[in-house]
Amino acid sequence: MLELEINQIYALHHAKGYHRDLAEVLGAQLGGHTSA
């Protein structure tokens, strides 16, 4: 359910270059997997 939204948002922000901050937020929800 949420995974779909996360994937879309992550892909969108990743393409823009905001995956750094996004990965921190989503990473915390996914299990703490951050791309520092």
Residue pairs with C-beta under 8 A, 6 or more apart in sequence:
2 29
6 26
6 29
6 30
9 22
9 26
10 19
10 22
10 23
10 26
13 19
13 21
13 22
14 22
19 35
20 35
20 36
23 33
23 34
23 35
24 34
27 33
27 34
27 35
28 34
